[in-house]
Amino acid sequence: MEIFVVPTASATGSVAAGILAAVIRSKPDAVLGLATGGSPLPIYAALAGHTVDMSRVSGFALDEYVGLPAGHPESYAEVVRREVTERLQLDPAKVAVPDGSAADPERAAADYDAAIRAAGGIDVQILGIGHNGHLAFNEPGSALDSRTRVEVLTERTRAANARYFSTAEEVPLRCITQGLGTIMEARHLLLVVNGVDKAGILAAALNGPVTADCPASVLQRHPHVTVVADEAAASQLAPGSGRVAVRVAGARAGV
């Protein structure tokens, strides 16, 4: 596991974008796993500033709400369209999001999992981490080998996402999420974390036991993980612990 600790939250997006740009230059038809949320979104803005041809890049979103109408501004399909596909000038036909409006969401989830495999798998999966250690919408208690499926959102997660909606009641109750087992099949996992409020859970995920109580702890079992964290989020990591190697980098580290 490689960890870049950068001075500010804005620098995390720059460092992560540099890593992605290098991957795309070496593999122009790279398959990216796309995450949204406060920590991952700055990556796409920074990546747009790189001189790199992304016309052959394809992507799969991590998750989607169930039950939002097509075109709802807070659906992840719309967020990915605005923040990723249009910003990076990707081919919309090559960017997939789970179908949260499907008549049979369970079937849609299984089909999505199969589509990722049919595409040859994901080269780099971008990730954020929730305050309770969730990855995508895999809440505590999720099986570490779980597949893409329909999940019920916890009240804590719904409360955290309420800021994106007019009222808390508008936050959907269910979602389709890639499972932890699905995520772990990506060849490279790129976790971006900002803020002192994530320091405790990041330390638990990287240094604590691997347990379903902290879904992100499954990262310890992956052979190729890169963590980009600002100093606040990394404040509880222990350099020299023997489990992780912390490197201090500037805004362009790893490019």
Rosetta silent file (secondary structure, phi, psi, omega in degrees, C-alpha in Angstrom):
SEQUENCE: MEIFVVPTASATGSVAAGILAAVIRSKPDAVLGLATGGSPLPIYAALAGHTVDMSRVSGFALDEYVGLPAGHPESYAEVVRREVTERLQLDPAKVAVPDGSAADPERAAADYDAAIRAAGGIDVQILGIGHNGHLAFNEPGSALDSRTRVEVLTERTRAANARYFSTAEEVPLRCITQGLGTIMEARHLLLVVNGVDKAGILAAALNGPVTADCPASVLQRHPHVTVVADEAAASQLAPGSGRVAVRVAGARAGV
SCORE:     score description
SCORE:     0.000 S_00000001
   1 L     0.000  134.219  178.967    0.000    0.000    0.000 S_00000001
   2 E  -114.181  132.902 -178.124    1.277    3.444   -0.941 S_00000001
   3 E  -124.408  124.764  172.622    0.117    6.539    0.902 S_00000001
   4 E  -103.515  123.891  175.182    0.611   10.109   -0.233 S_00000001
   5 E  -107.533  120.038 -175.177    0.037   12.728    2.470 S_00000001
   6 E  -115.850  159.320 -172.042   -0.433   16.187    0.985 S_00000001
   7 L   -64.963  -37.401 -171.624   -0.753   19.564    2.716 S_00000001
   8 L  -132.911  164.731  177.570   -4.311   20.472    1.736 S_00000001
   9 H   -63.644  -38.657 -179.136   -7.582   18.942    0.589 S_00000001
  10 H   -63.328  -30.811 -179.825   -7.293   20.619   -2.799 S_00000001
  11 H   -69.191  -24.842 -179.812   -3.930   18.921   -3.334 S_00000001
  12 H   -63.226  -39.794  178.125   -5.498   15.467   -3.029 S_00000001
  13 H   -63.718  -39.656 -179.645   -7.419   16.013   -6.250 S_00000001
  14 H   -65.469  -43.938 -179.063   -4.264   17.135   -8.048 S_00000001
  15 H   -66.139  -46.442  179.994   -2.223   14.129   -6.900 S_00000001
  16 H   -62.962  -39.303  178.424   -4.957   11.626   -7.697 S_00000001
  17 H   -63.534  -38.234  177.069   -5.499   13.216  -11.113 S_00000001
  18 H   -62.561  -38.982  177.412   -1.794   12.879  -11.850 S_00000001
  19 H   -63.707  -45.492 -179.956   -1.946    9.176  -11.042 S_00000001
  20 H   -64.513  -42.291  179.563   -4.940    8.707  -13.339 S_00000001
  21 H   -59.389  -40.322  178.532   -3.346   10.710  -16.149 S_00000001
  22 H   -64.294  -39.201  177.936   -0.281    8.463  -16.005 S_00000001
  23 H   -63.511  -45.101 -177.098   -2.482    5.370  -16.211 S_00000001
  24 H   -67.091  -36.431  177.476   -4.397    6.722  -19.208 S_00000001
  25 H   -64.058  -36.200 -178.979   -1.196    7.659  -21.037 S_00000001
  26 H   -82.852  -23.649  178.654    0.097    4.124  -20.608 S_00000001
  27 L  -140.028   88.071 -173.700   -3.277    2.534  -21.398 S_00000001
  28 L   -60.288  -22.881  178.754   -5.438    4.849  -23.548 S_00000001
  29 L  -102.725   33.650 -178.971   -8.458    2.520  -23.325 S_00000001
  30 L   -58.643  146.984  174.567   -8.344    2.322  -19.534 S_00000001
  31 E  -104.364  117.962 -178.047  -11.520    1.390  -17.649 S_00000001
  32 E  -103.022  140.349  170.025  -12.070    3.706  -14.686 S_00000001
  33 E   -93.034  119.606 -169.020  -14.272    3.091  -11.674 S_00000001
  34 E  -101.087  124.469  176.186  -15.979    6.424  -11.016 S_00000001
  35 L  -112.423  149.704  172.918  -16.856    7.689   -7.549 S_00000001
  36 L  -113.536 -175.718 -178.394  -18.728   10.850   -6.640 S_00000001
  37 L   111.875  172.026 -172.620  -18.845   12.708   -3.331 S_00000001
  38 L   -60.648  -39.077 -177.707  -16.918   15.466   -1.629 S_00000001
  39 L   -81.114  -44.735 -176.822  -13.461   13.864   -1.806 S_00000001
  40 L   -74.000  -31.380 -171.650  -13.447   12.272   -5.292 S_00000001
  41 H   -57.022  -39.399  178.403  -15.126   15.065   -7.298 S_00000001
  42 H   -60.793  -18.917  178.496  -12.094   17.430   -7.300 S_00000001
  43 H   -60.383  -42.849 -174.224  -10.120   14.696   -9.058 S_00000001
  44 H   -70.046  -36.886  176.290  -12.093   15.184  -12.265 S_00000001
  45 H   -63.358  -41.269  179.024  -11.636   18.944  -12.289 S_00000001
  46 H   -69.626  -38.718 -179.129   -7.884   18.458  -11.874 S_00000001
  47 H   -65.158  -31.752  178.750   -7.748   15.689  -14.483 S_00000001
  48 L   -62.550  -22.775  179.360   -9.421   17.996  -17.014 S_00000001
  49 L   -82.868   -5.453  178.951   -6.329   20.206  -16.774 S_00000001
  50 L   -86.838  144.948  174.379   -4.012   17.435  -17.980 S_00000001
  51 L   -86.515   90.502 -178.261   -3.062   17.101  -21.633 S_00000001
  52 L  -149.299  135.807 -179.339   -4.151   13.526  -22.139 S_00000001
  53 L   -78.903  115.563 -179.131   -6.392   11.911  -24.745 S_00000001
  54 L  -111.302   18.163 -175.737   -9.373   10.347  -22.985 S_00000001
  55 L   -65.529  -23.838 -178.800  -11.444    9.548  -26.072 S_00000001
  56 L  -103.078    0.553 -179.420  -11.007    5.796  -25.561 S_00000001
  57 L   -73.473  140.526  173.289  -11.490    5.778  -21.785 S_00000001
  58 E  -122.836  165.920 -175.889  -14.572    4.038  -20.405 S_00000001
  59 E  -152.296  154.424  174.942  -16.036    4.088  -16.931 S_00000001
  60 E  -129.025  125.566  177.225  -18.374    2.424  -14.453 S_00000001
  61 E   -73.089  152.877 -178.889  -19.935    4.359  -11.579 S_00000001
  62 L   -70.590  -37.019 -168.983  -19.796    2.880   -8.099 S_00000001
  63 E  -161.760  173.348  177.668  -23.449    3.285   -7.218 S_00000001
  64 E  -159.675  146.274  173.363  -26.835    4.871   -7.848 S_00000001
  65 E   -68.706  150.814  172.622  -29.957    5.669   -5.872 S_00000001
  66 L   -98.909  129.705  171.614  -33.034    3.535   -6.444 S_00000001
  67 L   102.785   -9.175  176.211  -36.257    5.344   -7.266 S_00000001
  68 L   -76.019  141.598  178.989  -35.138    8.774   -8.455 S_00000001
  69 L   -68.204  154.275  177.176  -36.701    9.797  -11.781 S_00000001
  70 L   -56.838  134.294  179.668  -34.486    9.959  -14.860 S_00000001
  71 L    86.831   -1.201  177.702  -32.701   13.286  -15.033 S_00000001
  72 L   -59.336  129.861 -173.221  -32.994   14.050  -11.305 S_00000001
  73 L   -61.287  -22.361 -179.808  -30.095   16.445  -10.605 S_00000001
  74 L  -101.275    4.477  170.304  -28.904   14.440   -7.588 S_00000001
  75 L   -67.274  149.152 -179.767  -28.987   11.048   -9.259 S_00000001
  76 H   -69.886  -23.907  174.209  -25.475    9.774   -9.706 S_00000001
  77 H   -60.340  -41.593  179.755  -26.164    9.383  -13.406 S_00000001
  78 H   -74.010  -38.229  178.110  -26.570   13.156  -13.606 S_00000001
  79 H   -63.030  -44.688  178.805  -23.612   13.868  -11.322 S_00000001
  80 H   -63.717  -40.258  178.490  -21.380   11.622  -13.420 S_00000001
  81 H   -60.913  -48.110 -176.584  -22.661   13.266  -16.608 S_00000001
  82 H   -69.542  -47.962 -167.950  -21.973   16.787  -15.301 S_00000001
  83 H   -90.419  -22.172 -174.475  -18.774   16.225  -13.378 S_00000001
  84 H  -117.774  -65.169 -172.723  -17.088   13.430  -15.312 S_00000001
  85 H   -58.935  -50.792 -177.419  -18.386   12.676  -18.796 S_00000001
  86 H   -73.739  -40.930 -177.565  -18.819   16.277  -19.959 S_00000001
  87 H   -63.190  -39.844 -176.924  -15.875   17.709  -18.032 S_00000001
  88 H   -96.243   -0.335  179.654  -13.449   15.107  -19.380 S_00000001
  89 L    57.584   44.972  175.289  -15.131   14.863  -22.788 S_00000001
  90 L   -81.423  158.918  174.890  -15.645   11.137  -22.486 S_00000001
  91 L   -73.437  116.471 -178.122  -17.861    9.216  -24.878 S_00000001
  92 H   -56.384  -29.885 -179.597  -21.228    8.959  -23.024 S_00000001
  93 H   -68.342  -15.170 -178.707  -21.779    5.524  -24.550 S_00000001
  94 H  -102.222    6.503 -178.630  -18.703    4.295  -22.683 S_00000001
  95 E  -117.599  115.889 -175.352  -19.769    5.537  -19.230 S_00000001
  96 E  -109.109  144.983  175.622  -22.170    3.278  -17.319 S_00000001
  97 L  -133.368  140.973  177.178  -24.184    3.923  -14.154 S_00000001
  98 L   -54.275  145.742 -177.405  -26.419    1.372  -12.394 S_00000001
  99 L   -87.054   90.512 -178.389  -30.053    1.654  -13.485 S_00000001
 100 L   -74.725  -10.553  178.505  -31.748    2.880  -10.336 S_00000001
 101 L  -102.051    8.847 -179.409  -35.065    3.379  -12.122 S_00000001
 102 L   -64.106  147.814  177.398  -35.278   -0.205  -13.410 S_00000001
 103 L   -63.728  -31.168  179.005  -38.488   -2.111  -12.765 S_00000001
 104 L  -123.648   86.167 -176.353  -36.363   -4.903  -11.290 S_00000001
 105 H   -62.693  -31.163  178.071  -33.419   -3.256   -9.493 S_00000001
 106 H   -63.326  -41.543  176.944  -32.047   -6.585   -8.292 S_00000001
 107 H   -67.234  -38.806  178.192  -31.754   -7.780  -11.880 S_00000001
 108 H   -61.258  -38.150  179.085  -30.260   -4.433  -12.885 S_00000001
 109 H   -65.831  -44.682  179.437  -27.612   -4.864  -10.176 S_00000001
 110 H   -64.283  -40.004  178.960  -26.698   -8.354  -11.358 S_00000001
 111 H   -65.053  -36.794 -179.531  -26.534   -7.176  -14.968 S_00000001
 112 H   -65.966  -43.656  177.877  -24.261   -4.297  -13.957 S_00000001
 113 H   -59.197  -41.897  179.340  -21.882   -6.643  -12.169 S_00000001
 114 H   -66.934  -35.004 -179.553  -21.784   -8.813  -15.279 S_00000001
 115 H   -65.914  -36.738  177.404  -21.144   -5.786  -17.506 S_00000001
 116 H   -62.897  -44.383  178.881  -18.038   -4.869  -15.510 S_00000001
 117 H   -65.041  -40.107 -179.304  -16.661   -8.361  -15.987 S_00000001
 118 H   -64.480  -27.985  178.689  -17.553   -8.351  -19.678 S_00000001
 119 L   -80.246   -0.259 -179.512  -15.570   -5.132  -20.102 S_00000001
 120 L    92.199    8.317  179.682  -12.485   -6.889  -18.773 S_00000001
 121 L    87.018  172.526 -175.844  -12.723   -5.411  -15.282 S_00000001
 122 L   -98.239  132.493  179.722  -11.752   -2.017  -13.910 S_00000001
 123 L   -77.518  -50.059  177.863   -8.186   -0.750  -14.202 S_00000001
 124 E  -132.479  120.238  177.118   -8.373    1.973  -11.527 S_00000001
 125 E  -100.778  115.767  176.244  -11.242    2.231   -9.066 S_00000001
 126 E   -80.364  138.572 -176.684  -11.583    5.660   -7.469 S_00000001
 127 E  -139.144  150.070  162.851  -12.918    5.530   -3.908 S_00000001
 128 L  -117.052  178.243  178.700  -13.907    7.722   -1.007 S_00000001
 129 L  -131.754  136.762  177.928  -14.589    6.534    2.538 S_00000001
 130 L   -82.821  164.336 -179.268  -17.627    7.187    4.712 S_00000001
 131 L   -61.819  -24.083  177.885  -17.520    8.239    8.343 S_00000001
 132 L  -100.305   11.261  177.511  -18.587    4.715    9.311 S_00000001
 133 L    89.572    8.722 -178.697  -16.060    3.103    6.991 S_00000001
 134 L   -72.485  147.550  170.096  -18.366    2.408    4.087 S_00000001
 135 E  -114.165  133.123 -168.933  -17.007    2.052    0.548 S_00000001
 136 L    52.004 -131.506  175.182  -19.539    2.960   -2.139 S_00000001
 137 L  -108.763   30.477  174.340  -22.790    2.151   -0.290 S_00000001
 138 E   -82.831   97.931 -176.435  -21.394   -0.949    1.420 S_00000001
 139 L   -78.517  164.699  175.788  -22.421   -0.166    4.983 S_00000001
 140 L   -51.249  135.944 -175.864  -20.970   -1.844    8.097 S_00000001
 141 L   101.373  -12.860  178.385  -21.989   -5.478    8.127 S_00000001
 142 L   -65.211  139.712  177.533  -21.612   -5.896    4.358 S_00000001
 143 L   -63.569  137.461 -177.165  -19.952   -9.151    3.366 S_00000001
 144 L   -68.342  -14.060  176.646  -16.360   -8.578    2.338 S_00000001
 145 L  -111.407   20.618 -175.164  -16.961  -10.654   -0.812 S_00000001
 146 L   -65.171  153.763  179.585  -20.325   -9.045   -1.667 S_00000001
 147 L  -107.286  174.636  177.535  -21.352   -8.375   -5.273 S_00000001
 148 L   -58.286  130.860 -171.024  -23.239   -5.504   -6.890 S_00000001
 149 E  -161.122  173.889  172.602  -26.672   -5.473   -5.286 S_00000001
 150 E   -86.762  133.016  179.146  -29.577   -3.444   -3.907 S_00000001
 151 E  -129.486  152.975  172.503  -28.910   -2.075   -0.417 S_00000001
 152 E   -92.141  128.747 -179.009  -30.923   -0.139    2.166 S_00000001
 153 L   -75.960  138.407  176.143  -29.215    3.099    3.161 S_00000001
 154 L   -72.621  159.408  178.922  -28.559    3.671    6.839 S_00000001
 155 H   -63.044  -33.835  179.524  -30.016    6.736    8.516 S_00000001
 156 H   -65.581  -41.336  179.024  -26.503    8.075    9.068 S_00000001
 157 H   -68.154  -41.308  178.294  -25.717    7.840    5.363 S_00000001
 158 H   -62.929  -39.262  178.541  -29.049    9.387    4.396 S_00000001
 159 H   -65.041  -39.891  179.663  -28.420   12.226    6.848 S_00000001
 160 H   -65.344  -32.366 -178.170  -24.937   12.798    5.396 S_00000001
 161 H   -90.003   -5.668 -177.547  -26.383   12.957    1.869 S_00000001
 162 H   -62.959  -23.953 -178.780  -29.323   15.165    2.815 S_00000001
 163 H   -64.234  -17.168 -179.962  -27.251   18.272    2.065 S_00000001
 164 H   -89.347   -8.078 -176.896  -27.623   17.504   -1.626 S_00000001
 165 L  -116.363  163.705 -179.920  -31.438   17.467   -1.459 S_00000001
 166 L   -66.751  -38.873  177.712  -34.060   20.097   -0.581 S_00000001
 167 L  -137.632  157.601  179.614  -35.233   18.071    2.423 S_00000001
 168 H   -63.585  -29.541 -178.622  -33.940   15.011    4.258 S_00000001
 169 H   -66.922  -21.178 -178.694  -37.122   13.158    3.339 S_00000001
 170 H   -77.833  -15.211 -179.104  -36.176   13.336   -0.348 S_00000001
 171 L   -67.356  126.365 -178.885  -33.063   11.182    0.133 S_00000001
 172 L   -58.930  157.821  179.960  -33.861    7.724   -1.299 S_00000001
 173 L   -89.369  -23.125 -175.486  -34.110    4.732    1.010 S_00000001
 174 E  -130.905  166.675  179.520  -32.336    2.278   -1.291 S_00000001
 175 E  -151.327  166.243  164.845  -29.481    2.152   -3.766 S_00000001
 176 E  -107.939  127.713 -178.700  -27.628   -0.111   -6.152 S_00000001
 177 E  -132.391  142.121  166.853  -23.995   -0.410   -5.141 S_00000001
 178 L   -58.958  140.348  178.067  -20.982   -2.285   -6.350 S_00000001
 179 L   -80.769  167.735  178.902  -20.154   -4.862   -3.707 S_00000001
 180 H   -63.926  -37.384  177.033  -16.893   -5.077   -1.825 S_00000001
 181 H   -64.899  -38.211  176.728  -15.994   -8.202   -3.770 S_00000001
 182 H   -63.352  -47.520 -179.400  -16.687   -6.361   -7.023 S_00000001
 183 H   -60.077  -41.489 -176.524  -14.541   -3.412   -5.939 S_00000001
 184 H   -67.835  -14.636  178.118  -11.700   -5.696   -4.890 S_00000001
 185 L   -80.893  -11.688  175.430  -11.503   -7.135   -8.425 S_00000001
 186 L   -63.988  146.945 -175.881  -10.275   -3.781   -9.786 S_00000001
 187 L   -74.497  -25.300 -179.319   -6.581   -3.904  -10.595 S_00000001
 188 E  -144.149  128.882  176.851   -5.746   -0.664   -8.732 S_00000001
 189 E  -107.035  128.616 -177.450   -7.698    1.017   -5.938 S_00000001
 190 E  -120.395  103.142 -176.933   -7.263    4.776   -5.511 S_00000001
 191 E   -99.828  128.064  179.186   -8.663    6.086   -2.217 S_00000001
 192 E  -117.990  128.516 -173.691   -8.923    9.850   -1.655 S_00000001
 193 E  -137.950  132.513  179.258   -9.628   11.173    1.854 S_00000001
 194 L  -129.929  145.551  167.718   -9.915   14.715    3.204 S_00000001
 195 L    97.293  144.420 -179.294  -10.559   16.277    6.593 S_00000001
 196 H   -64.776  -25.597  179.849   -9.900   15.636   10.255 S_00000001
 197 H   -68.073  -13.999  177.113  -13.385   14.124   10.593 S_00000001
 198 H  -101.589   -0.283 -174.121  -12.135   11.161    8.502 S_00000001
 199 H   -62.444  -45.173 -177.122   -8.879   10.682   10.450 S_00000001
 200 H   -65.744  -44.778 -177.348  -10.190    8.085   12.866 S_00000001
 201 H   -72.613  -31.331  176.207  -11.957    5.934   10.325 S_00000001
 202 H   -65.240  -43.474  177.924   -9.016    6.095    7.903 S_00000001
 203 H   -62.287  -40.965  178.935   -6.678    4.855   10.634 S_00000001
 204 H   -64.235  -40.336 -178.252   -9.132    2.080   11.512 S_00000001
 205 H   -67.200  -39.052 -173.925   -9.435    1.050    7.862 S_00000001
 206 H   -92.708  -26.351 -174.065   -5.698    0.935    7.202 S_00000001
 207 H  -117.852  -13.315 -178.157   -4.304   -0.118   10.586 S_00000001
 208 L   -88.689 -173.636  178.487   -7.133   -1.916   12.347 S_00000001
 209 L   -69.105  152.623  173.944   -8.446   -5.452   11.917 S_00000001
 210 L   -80.858  114.221 -173.314  -10.055   -6.487    8.635 S_00000001
 211 E  -152.232  149.184  176.648  -13.708   -6.715    9.572 S_00000001
 212 L   -65.140  -17.647  176.721  -17.159   -6.181    8.108 S_00000001
 213 L   -66.365  -24.071  174.790  -17.696   -3.646   10.895 S_00000001
 214 E  -129.787   88.223 -173.982  -15.364   -1.363    8.904 S_00000001
 215 H   -52.885  -36.659 -177.715  -15.936   -2.236    5.250 S_00000001
 216 H   -66.448  -14.084  177.673  -12.984   -0.134    4.050 S_00000001
 217 H   -64.151  -18.212  178.488  -10.621   -2.364    6.039 S_00000001
 218 H   -62.919  -19.161  176.822  -10.899   -4.837    3.155 S_00000001
 219 H   -56.332  -28.973 -179.174   -8.442   -2.556    1.332 S_00000001
 220 H   -62.647  -18.646 -177.544   -5.690   -4.198    3.372 S_00000001
 221 H   -93.943   -1.927 -177.297   -6.230   -7.377    1.345 S_00000001
 222 L   -92.503  141.119 -175.865   -5.744   -5.752   -2.060 S_00000001
 223 L   -77.863  -13.965 -175.816   -2.304   -5.960   -3.721 S_00000001
 224 L  -142.606   89.768 -179.739   -2.337   -2.482   -5.273 S_00000001
 225 E  -121.545  132.625  171.559   -3.828    0.345   -3.210 S_00000001
 226 E  -119.226  127.636  177.352   -2.898    4.020   -3.359 S_00000001
 227 E  -111.223  129.910  174.038   -4.208    6.360   -0.677 S_00000001
 228 E  -118.854  114.730 -175.393   -4.101   10.128   -1.155 S_00000001
 229 E  -132.416  145.976  172.654   -4.964   11.989    2.050 S_00000001
 230 E   -78.689  168.899 -173.983   -4.556   15.507    3.297 S_00000001
 231 L   -59.909  -35.082 -179.555   -2.606   16.070    6.503 S_00000001
 232 L   -65.278  -46.574 -179.087   -5.779   16.345    8.586 S_00000001
 233 L   -66.887  -30.414 -177.932   -7.169   13.003    7.390 S_00000001
 234 L   -89.078    4.009 -170.083   -3.769   11.329    7.832 S_00000001
 235 L   -65.475  -20.334 -179.800   -3.180   12.731   11.305 S_00000001
 236 L  -104.181    4.269  173.784   -3.910    9.456   13.095 S_00000001
 237 L   -76.699  150.045 -175.047   -1.828    7.226   10.827 S_00000001
 238 L  -112.314  100.788  175.752    1.385    5.973   12.381 S_00000001
 239 L   -59.212  141.705  178.329    4.506    6.245   10.175 S_00000001
 240 L    78.584   10.915 -179.412    6.888    3.363   10.714 S_00000001
 241 L   -72.256  -14.438 -177.866    4.178    1.088   12.070 S_00000001
 242 L    92.358  -12.924 -179.513    5.248   -1.604    9.630 S_00000001
 243 L  -100.572  -34.086  177.998    1.824   -1.782    8.037 S_00000001
 244 L  -134.313  155.279  176.555    1.816    1.332    5.873 S_00000001
 245 E  -114.667  113.927 -176.704    4.494    3.630    4.480 S_00000001
 246 E   -92.860  128.161  176.681    3.545    7.302    4.668 S_00000001
 247 E  -119.090  136.525  177.527    5.121    9.655    2.168 S_00000001
 248 E   -93.883  127.567 -174.521    4.789   13.420    2.273 S_00000001
 249 L  -135.652  155.041  174.684    4.224   14.860   -1.176 S_00000001
 250 L   -83.581 -175.074 -172.895    3.459   18.186   -2.793 S_00000001
 251 L   -64.579  -18.220 -178.538    0.460   18.882   -4.976 S_00000001
 252 L  -111.269   15.261 -177.933    2.055   17.226   -8.009 S_00000001
 253 L   -61.167  144.606  175.199    3.482   14.164   -6.310 S_00000001
 254 L    78.965    0.407 -178.188    3.193   10.931   -8.180 S_00000001
 255 L   -74.909    0.000    0.000    2.540   12.636  -11.526 S_00000001
